[in-house]
Amino acid sequence: MPDRDLINLEDLLKDPDVQKATSNENQELIERRDYTPPTCSVFNSDFIKLEKYDGFNFMIDDDAKEKLPNIIDKNVMRLAADDSPDDDFKEKITQKRNIGIVFSGGPAPGGHNVIAGLFDAAKKANPESKIFGFLMGPDGIIENETMELTQEIVDKHRNLGGFSMIKTGRTKIDTKKKNVLSRETARNLELDAIVVVGGDDSNTNAAFLAQELFQDDVQMIGVPKTIDGDIQVKDSDGKVLCAMSFGFHTAARAFAKSISNLCTDCSSDVKYWHVCKVMGRSASHLALEVALQTHANMTLIGEDLADYIDNRRLEHAEKTNTVDYTAYGMTLRHLSRMICDGIVRRAAVGKNYGVLVIPEGVLECINEIQHFIIKLNAIIGEYNYSHDTGFHMAFPTTDDKLEYLRRLAVLSREDGVATLWGTRDDDLFNTLPVFFREGLLTERDSHGNFQFSLVKTDKVIMELVQDYLEILRERGTYKIGIHRSYYEKTLMNAGLQPDIYGPLLFKNYNDADYLLVKKTIMSNRTLKNALVKAGLIDMDEHVPQAVTKIYKKSVPNFKTQSHFYGYDGRGSDPTRFDCNYTYNLGLTVFSLIANGETGLMAAIKNLEGNFEKWEPVGLPIAPLMKLEERKGKLALVIEKSLVDINGPAFRVVKAFREKWLAATPGPDNYRRPGPIRFTGLSEEDRPLTLELNALTKSK
């Protein structure tokens, strides 16, 4: 195009259509911000009181009693409307308050709506109340880095994902100095309450801060947040008080949409196995929900593997009058065999492709890996406790770390010194792939946990799978099934009679739609030998081209594509479910504060039911805490909730495993969950795992 015909760049950039097309503000964003979540019926009242919610029991840890005396006797509290409040209660609810709120840990979709709900409720009760956001997580409390949240700031982030309003961080307030600095921040801001939005460790931190600031009359309220879904509160009798932490539904839906796309891709291109690792360090809730959302061909559930019993080994041990302890729990070797079995069976019906979903923490449920993680965590924790320099600083390279472990093994063997790392440990460890040993020796996170997200879990498993598939191919048991009609057409087009060659080539020629080349035919040489032996060709003749073509199509070429789903899901804009859930959590937080409570976690009971059944409550944090090993030492923490393998959601997935594997002729059984529409009428109203629980509960 001649220069004279070009639009002036300055005029082009001023064009309204160009500005609209390149604006940060699109219609979806505008509609999200304008959306007003519905509120639980109790919030229709201007004055909300708390009532003790009887019928729940907790097994209280003695350590928690000792360390959290001021909040250990807290009860489950339910919110109730007060339609005839007295003047004292009105004054209590409507007094001016200064409230600080902090995000702790990784982002989870819906966090901004917790702030929005708290902000709206506080300003409605008293427009002079102030909400302060602590910047960059708990460091903001320690260093008094805050910003006052205004209507404009809050409105800008309503119904949007991320924690970008005030950012987040992973610092723990776990030392005397940090507690002193936190107290100074509370005094400087004249805070009445601090709200901690976080996971199990963060809410544990909130409990200790509640105890620490109890005498200062600074209230502490927690909010359950984690996309892993491992905060699910039940009492000691198994009664559900909080069915799911916020952010889980959005992350699962985001992962499911992407994995569903891969299901579509692999069944179109028919040449890849997509290996999808999804977040979930200790619990496999996300993998379970993704399985329900997508019907992926195979989904590993860590809790199921940990509970695995090898009945074949037990039967053999019983016959030989021995005890086989390896029959209990899954091994890496056996896991790889199970995956191979599914791959081989699908290939046999012409499906040399598929989708495998793996939770990132699945290795934690494998016998030998759990053994190493426990020992290495203890060794690293003990070294950090006993030395001025941390383990990873003292031994910066993998070789340095391995040499230290060898010295421990030598001490145990030669000097008789009791160590956590013996010769057998060292020998077994050195049989692992180099990259995996490096992974097991990586630096732990700030809570002392092994960082499974840094380990190529999929690579560990799939290398074993590929090795065994190669063995099966050499044995002649891993073959791609050839559809009978294709075989017949190919030979007839070449002027050959299918019924002459069929019984010679295929082991199931007389009774199957998908034909499997015989085990003994494993190469072009063995193919020719079979034809010569049958008298179909002479030794100096070539194998007919059509027969060679059929044979080549039966030889599998196993190809994989690896994917990791984590940060993309936790940064997604929330589903309508999470928008509604978190906004009501924010409203609940204010009611707990306005009623003078501390050491409670805001929650919604009956979350697994329809919205009309949702019931805002306050849950006591201290009674939920148990002793657990962290950094090689026992510490009080909120216990993580794992997938219940006896629960309805897992039992349904287990029942459909064979159907979703689809190792039979015919189409696959993939489900298309669709994108997070938010404004669409077809958006599901809660996670499928909760929906199944609700259906079972109602029956």
N, C-alpha and C positions, 0 to 999 in steps of 0.2 A: 504494500500500500504506500503511495507517495506520502511524504511528510506532511504536505499541505492538508491531507485528509485526516490526519491524526487529531483526536480530541486533546486539547491542552490538558496536561496531567493535573494541574491545580483545579481546573473546572471539573475534570473527571472525579476527583476525590470529593468535590463539593456536591456532586450529584446525589439527590436523596436516595435513589435506588442503590447506589454504591454504598452509601453510608448505612443503609438498612441491611444490606447483604453482609457487610463487614463488622457490624455492631456486635458487642459482647451480649447485648440484650436481645434474645430471640423470643418468639412467642411462647415456647415451652417454658422458658425461664419466668416470663411474666405470669403465666398461668400458675406456675408453682408458687411463686411468692404470694399470689392473690388467694390461694387456697386456704380456707379456714377449717382446720380439723374439727370434727365433732367432739363433744366433751361428754364424759360420763355423767349420768343424771345427777349425781351428788353435787356437781359443780354448777348446777343451776341455782343453787342457794348462795346468798351473799355471805352467809356465816356457816362455817363447817367446823364441827367438833370431832374429837377422836373418842372412840369407844374401844374398850378392851375386847379383842376378838378371841373368845374362848374356843377350846377344842383342839389346840395345837400343843404338841410336846416336843421338847428338844433335849438331847443328851448333851449336857454341858460339860466341857472339858475342865479338869481341875486347874490346868495352867491358865485357861481363860478366866476362871474365877479369881485367881490370884492377881493376874496382870490387868484385868479390866473390871475392877470391883464396882465402879460407879455406873456401868452400863450393862453388866452381866444379867441383871434381873429385869431387863426390859421385856415387854410383851408385844405380841402382834397387835397392831392397832388398825381399826378400820375407820374410814372417813364417813361421817354421817351429817346430814343437814340439821342445822339448829334453826327451826322456824320461829322460835320465840326466845331469842338470846337476851340475857339481862345486860345492863349497861356495862358491867365490869368485863363481860366477855366481848362485847362490841369493842370496847376500848383496847382490849388485849389483841384482837384480830387486826384492828385498823391502825395500830401504832406505827410510827415511822421506823423503818428498819434499814440497816446496811447489811447486804448479803453478798458474799464473795462466792464465785463459782469457778471450778478448775476442771479442765479435761486432763485425764491421766492415762497414759498408754497409747496404743495405736488408735487411729480414727475409726469411727463406726458411723454409718449413715443414720442420721436422725438426731445427732448431738445438738445441732443448732435449735431444734424444736424443744429440747429440754430447757434451754435458755429462754426461748420464746414463751413457753408456758409459765415458767417461773417469773419472768419479767411482767407478763400480762397480769398474773394473779397479784403480784406485789404492788404494781401500780394501781390496780383496781381497788385494792384494800387501802392504799395510801399513796397518792401521786408523788409524795415527797420521798418515798423510799428509794434507795439507790441499790443498783446491782453492779458489782464490780467483777470484771473478768480477769482472772490471773493469767498472765501471758506465759506461753511456752511451758505449760504444765506446772507441776509442783515447784519448780524453780521459781515461778512467779510468786508463790507464797513465801518461800524462803528469802527471796531478794526484794520483796515488795514491789514487783513489777506488775502493774495493773492498768486497766483502763475502765472508766465508767461506761457502762453500756447504755446507749440512748435508743429512743424509738427508731431513729433512722438506721442505726447500726443493726438492730435486731430485725427490722423489717427487710433489710437487704439480704438477710440470710435465712429467712423462713422457708422451711421445707426443702432446703438445699443440703447436699452432702458435705462431707469433710468437717474439719474442726478449724477452718481457716479464720473464723471470727476472732478467736483468741489463741489459736494454735494449741499444741499439746507437747508433752514430754514424758519421760519415763523415770525421772528422779523419784527416789523414795525418801520420805521424811522419817528417818529411822535412827537418828542419833540425837544426843542431848543438845548439841549445838544447833542442829536443824530445828528442833522443837523450840528452842529459845528464840531463834530468828522468826519462826512462824508465829509465836506468841506476840512478838514485837510488831509484826505486820498486822495482826488482828487488832492490837491496841491502837496502832497509828491510824488505821482505817475505821476505828470504832465499830468493828464488825459484830453483828449479832449472831451470824451464822456463816458457815462455810459449807459449800456443796461440792462433793467429789464425784465426778462422773468417770467411772472406770470399771475395770474388770475385777477379778477375784483378789488380786494383790492390792489394787487401788482401794477397794472397799475394806480390805483388811487394814490398810493404812488409815482409812477414815475412822475405823473403830479405835485405833490407838491414839489418833488425834483427838477424838471425842473424849477419851479418858484424860489425855494430857491437858486439854483446855476446859475440862469440866468445871474446875474451880474459878475459871475466868468468865464463866457464863457464856462461852462461845459454843453455839450448837454446831454439830457435825451431822450432815445427812449424806448418805451415799446413793448413787444411782447405778443400776446394773447395766454395764456396757461391754459387749465383746461380740465380734462377728462369729467367733468360734462356737457360740451357743452353749458354753460350758458353765454358765451361771444359771442354774435351774434349782430354785430353792424348794426343798421339801422338809417337812418336819420328820421326827424320828419314826413316825408311823407311816411315812410315805405319802402324806397329804401334800398336794402341790400348792405352793403359795406363789411361786413365780415360775411360769412354764418356760420362759425364754428371755434372754437378754436382748436389748434392742440392737439393731444393726444386722442381726443374723439373717432375717428374711431377705433384706436387700442384697447382701453379699451372695447368698445362695442363689437368688434369682439372676444376679449378674453373671455368676459363674455358669449357671444352668443355660442361659441364653447362648453364651459363647461355646459351651460344650455341645449344645444342641446343634449349633452351626457345624461343628466338627462331625457330628453324626450324619448330617446331611452331606457333608463333603466326602467322607470316607465311603458312603454308600453310592456316591456318584462317580468318584474317581477309582474306586475299588482297588487301591494298592497300598494304603497306609493303615497301620494301627496307631491311633492317636492316644498317647499316654498323658493323662491329665492329672497333675498333682494339685490338690486344693488345700488351702490353709486349714489348720486344725492340728495343733501340736500334740495335745493329750487326748482330745475327744474327736470323734468322727462324725459329729452332727452335720457338718456342712456336706460331707461326702454322702451321708444318708439322704439328706434333702435333695441333693443334686441327682441321686439315683431315682428318687421319686419324680423329680421334675423332667428328667431326660430319658429314662429307661436305657441308659448306657449299657453296653453289652456285659461289662464286668465292673463291679464296684467293690473295692476292698473296704471293710469296716474293721478298724483296729481292735475294737473291743471283742468282736467275734473271733478274730485270730488269736487273741490272748486267751480266749476261753476254749480254744480248739483241743479236741481229743482225737488222737489217731487210733481209731478202733481196730484197724488192721494190725497195728503193732501190739495192741493189747491182746488181741486174739492169739497172735503168735507167741507172746510171752506166757499166756495161760497154758498153751499147748506144751511149751518147753519148761513149764514150772519155774519161770523166772519173773523178775520185775523189770519193766522197761520204763524208766523215768522220762525218757525222751518222747514218750507217747503223749505227754501232757504239754500243751502249748505248741505254737507254730514255730518252725525253723525257717530260715531263709531258703534252704534247699527245697523243703516241701512246698513253700509258698510259690516258688518259681515253677514247680511241677504242676501245681493247680492252675496257674495262669496258662502254662503251655497246653494243658488239656483242653481249655476253652478255645485257644487259638487253633489247635489241630482239628478239633471237632467242627469249628466254623469253616475251616479250609476244606474239609471233606465234602461240604455242600456248596462249594464254590465261593465262599466268603472269606477270602484271605485279607480281611480288613476288619476294623472295629474300633471301639472306644473303650479304654480302660481308665477308671477313675481311682486315684490313690490319695488318701489323706496324707498330708506331709509328715505326720507323726507316726505313721504306721510301723516304722522300724522300732519304735518304743515298745511295741507289742510282740516283737520277735524275741524268742528266748535268749539267744546268744548276744543280741544287741543290747537288750535290757541289762544283761549281766555286765557288759562293758560300761554302759552309761552310768549305772549305779556306782561301780568301782571308781571310774574316772572322776565322777562328780565328787566323791568322797576324798579322793587323793588330791584333787585341785583345791577343794574346800579346806582340807587339813593343812595343805602347804600355805595357802593364803592366810590362814589363822596363825600359823606358827612362824612366819617369816615377815620381815619388813617389806620385801619385794614380792609382788604377786607372781603366781605361777607362770603366766603367759609373758610377763616381762622378764622373768629369770630365764625362761627357756623360749626364746622368740621364734625359733624355727622348729619344724616338725622333727628334724633329726635330733635337735636338743631334747625335745620332749620324749622321743623314743629312747634316747640314751638314759634319761632319768628313770624311765620305767624299767629298762634293763637292769639298772643298778638296784632297783627295789627287788626285782626277781632274783638277782644274785645274792642280795642280803638274805632273802628268804631261804634260798637253797643252800648257800655255803656257810653262812654265819648263824643260821637258825633263828634269825630275827623275824618276829611276826610282822608281816607287811600285808597290805591289802592286795598287792600285786605279786602273784607267785609265778613260778616257771610255766605252769600250764596256761595261765592267763597270757603270758608273754608269747608263748608258742601259738596259741589260738589267734591272738591279735595279729600276729605277723602273717597269718594265712589270708587276712582280709585284703581286698584291693587297696593299693597305695592311696588313691584319692579318698577312699572311705575312711581309712585310718586317719588321714588328715582332717576329715570332717568330724570324726569323733573327738579329735583333740582341739577343735576350734574353741575360741573363747566363749564362755557362757554369757547369757544375757545379764541384765542388771539384777535379776531375781535369782541368779544362780542356775537357771534352767538351760538345758542343752538346746542349742538353736537349730532345730530340725529344718527351718527354712533355708539354712546355709548349706545343708547337705543335699546332694543330688539323689534324693530317695529313688526317683524313677530310674536313674542310671544304675544304682546298686541292684535294683530288682531286675531291670530289663537286660543287663549284661548276663545275669544268670539265666534268664529266660532264653536269650539268643543262643547261649552256649548249649542249653539242653535241646532247643529246637534243631540245632545243627546235628546233635546226636540222633534225634528222632528222624531227621531227614536221611542220615546215613543208614539208619535201620530200615528205612522204607516205610515208616509209619506216619510221616508228615507229608501229605500229598494234597494237591488241590483237586477237588472233585470236578469232573467234566460232565456237563449236562448231556444226557443221552442224545437229544435231538441235534446238538452241535456236532457231536462225534459222528453221528450217522450222516449228516449233511456233508461234513468235511470229507469222509471217505467216499461217499457216493459221487461227489463232484470230481474226485480223482479216479473214478472208475473202479473203486475197490468195494468189496462186499463187507459191510459192517459186521455181519454175523460170523464171518470167517475169522476176523481179527479180534473181535470183541472178547470172546472167552479166553483168548491168549493174553490179551493186554490187561484186562480188568478182573479184580477178584470178586466183584459183585455184579457182573454183567447181566445176570438173569433176573435180578430182583431189586433194582434201584434206578432212580431217575438221575442221580449223580454218580458217575462211575469213577472208581478209585483204581489207579494203576497198581498192579501187584507189588508186594514188598520186594520181590526178587529183582524187579526192574528198577534199578537205581541210577543208571547211566546209559549213554548211547551204546556203549559196548554190551551191557547186559540186555538191552533192548534187541540189538542185532542177534545176539546169541539165542534169545528166546525165539525169534522168527526163524533162524536157521534150524534150530532144533525141531521146530514144528513143521519144517519143510516148506515154509512160505517163501523163503528166498534162499539162494545159495550163498556160501561164504564170500564169494567174490562180488556179490551184488550189494548195492546200496539199499538201505532201509527206505521204503517208499516215503516221499516227502510229506504226504498227508499224515502218515503214522508218526513221523518225527515231530510234526507240528503238534499233534495231540499230546505226545509225550512231554514236549517242552512246556505246554500249558499246564501240565500236572505238577511241574516242579515249582515249589513255592519260593518266592523271593520276599523274605520278611523285612519290611521297611517300617520304621517308626518315626513319628514326629512327637517331640516332647513339648509340653506346655505347663506353665505354672500360673495358677489363679490365686491371687491374694490381694495385692495392693490395688489392682483395678476394681475389685469388688468392694473393698472397704472405702474406696473413694467415690463410689457411685452415689447418685442422688437417690434418696430413700423412696421405697415403695409407699403406697398410701397407708399400708399397715404400719410401717415404721414411723411415718409422719404422725399418724393418729396416736400411736403408742407413746412416742416420746413427748408429744405435746401434753398428753394427760399425765405423764410422769412429772413434767415440770410443774403442772398445777398441783400434783400430789406433794411435791417437795415443799411448795410454799405452805400448804395446809399443815404439814408436819412441823415446819418452823414456827408458823403463827401460833400453834398450840403448845409451843415450848419444848418439843421433843429433841433429843439428841441421840446419836448412836444407832439410828435407824436407817434402813435402806428403803427408798421409795420403790413401790412395785405395783403391778396391776394383777390382781388375782382373777382367775377364770379367763386368762388370756387366750386359752385354747378354744373358747366358746365364741359365739357371736358378740358383736360389740355391745349389745344391750345387756349382756351378762358381765361385762368387765367391772371389776370392783377395786378401786384404789385402796391400797393398804400401806402400812409402814411395818417393815420386818426388822426385828432386832438382829444386829450384825454379830455381836459377841457370841451368842449361843450357836452360831453357825460355824464357828472357828474350831479347827482341829489341828493337832500337831502333825507336821509334815516335814520331810527332809528338804531343806533349802541350803545351797552352798555347803553341803556336807554336814549341816547341823539341823536339829529339830527346831521348827519355828511354828508359831500359830498363824494359820492362814485359813481362808474360806475354802472349803473342799470343792474341787472341780466336779462338775456333773458329767459323767460319761454316758455314752449311748447305752440304753437299757436293752440288752439283747432279748429280754423277755417281754419288752414293750410292744404294743401293736404296730408302730411304724416299722421297726426292724423286722418283725415277723412277717409283715406284708412284703417288704423288699425281699426277704429270704424266700418267701413262697413264689415270687415272680422271677427269681434268678434264672431259672431254666428258660422261661419264656423270653426274657430280655436278652439272654445269650443268643437266642435264635439260631442254634446250631442245627437247623432243619431247613429243608427246601422251602422257598417262599420268602416273602418280604421280612425285613426287620421290624421290630416293635418300638421304634423310637417315638418319643413324645416331643412335641414342639411347644415349649413353655411361652415363647414369645418374649418381646422386650418388656422392660419396666415402663408401662404406658402412663401410669399415674392418672391421666385424665380420662382414660378409656373405661368403658363400662364393664369390660371383661376382666379387669384386674382382679386377681384372687384376693380374698380378704385376710388371709393368714397363711403361715407356712403349712405345707402339706403334712409334715410330721405332727403339727398341732391339730390339724383338721382330723387326722386319723385318730388321734387320742381323744378328741371331742366326740367323734362318732361312737367309739368304743365305750366312752364314759356314759353317753346318753342311753346306751343299750344295756 
